[in-house]
Amino acid sequence: MQDTERAGERELTYRVVAMPADTNAYGDIFGGWLMSQVDIAGSILAIREAEGRVATVAVKEFRFLAPVAVGDLISCYAEIRRVGQTSITVHVIAEACRQLEANCVKTVADATLVYVALGDDGRPRPLNDTA
Ligand SMILES: CC(C)(COP(=O)(O)OP(=O)(O)OC[C@H]1O[C@@H](n2cnc3c(N)ncnc32)[C@H](O)[C@@H]1OP(=O)(O)O)[C@@H](O)C(=O)NCCC(=O)NCCS
């Protein structure tokens, strides 16, 4: 199978509220917490494309564009950018909505992540093989 570049549709794959347990010692939301949510959001498309188990093999770029506050509703929009022999590259945008503000949506992060389809042995699986 040949690698294919994709300009697919961006879709809402994951929503979550930032909670006090997700803060650091200064009361700010952890960057690592947001990275984890973005990884989950991207993996949802990768699992669907792979029709089975995947693992994150690389985070090609991750930008934190604005801070996240406790209580923000985070919405992650994902889009498949490339499908290789065993890998799927997904671009994710995370938006935050400060629920009490009128014009609340702000882009807080974007990232490109690479997932690999895995077989039962935990090794890369060609994407045209089912798990
Ligand atoms: C995922 C894993 C099985 C891949 O094994 P590997 O021996 O590196 O596999 P390969 O070298 O054959 O690469 C597999 C695919 O990943 C891609 N890939 C590997 N490293 C990459 C990187 N740094 N950036 C982008 N793509 C990468 C390869 O290009 C290949 O894609 P293709 O088949 O579409 O051409 C192995 O690296 C692994 O188990 N990593 C840990 C994954 C994990 O646990 N993630 C969660 C962390 S908590």
The ligand as an ORCA input file, in Angstrom:
! r2SCAN-3c Opt
* xyz 0 1
  C       5.282      1.739     18.080
  C       6.445      0.724     17.930
  C       5.884     -0.707     18.016
  C       7.028      0.964     16.551
  O       8.125      0.071     16.418
  P       9.314      0.437     15.423
  O      10.259     -0.697     15.395
  O       9.818      1.804     15.715
  O       8.547      0.444     14.045
  P       9.006      0.985     12.647
  O      10.387      1.562     12.638
  O       8.682     -0.119     11.680
  O       7.988      2.212     12.394
  C       6.605      1.963     12.296
  C       5.967      3.206     11.690
  O       6.110      4.271     12.611
  C       6.737      5.373     11.966
  N       7.587      6.043     12.933
  C       8.458      5.465     13.802
  N       9.078      6.418     14.517
  C       8.579      7.602     14.093
  C       8.828      8.963     14.440
  N       9.713      9.294     15.394
  N       8.141      9.929     13.800
  C       7.226      9.618     12.845
  N       6.950      8.343     12.456
  C       7.625      7.368     13.087
  C       7.549      4.761     10.839
  O       7.807      5.717      9.826
  C       6.612      3.665     10.399
  O       5.573      4.225      9.607
  P       5.064      3.538      8.203
  O       4.977      2.054      8.448
  O       3.722      4.139      7.952
  O       6.068      3.879      7.169
  C       7.546      0.883     19.029
  O       8.294      2.055     18.734
  C       6.929      1.008     20.400
  O       6.427      0.040     20.964
  N       6.964      2.245     20.963
  C       6.269      2.506     22.218
  C       4.838      3.024     21.902
  C       4.105      3.370     23.174
  O       4.119      2.602     24.126
  N       3.453      4.550     23.164
  C       2.779      5.036     24.332
  C       3.780      5.634     25.256
  S       3.170      5.623     26.914
*
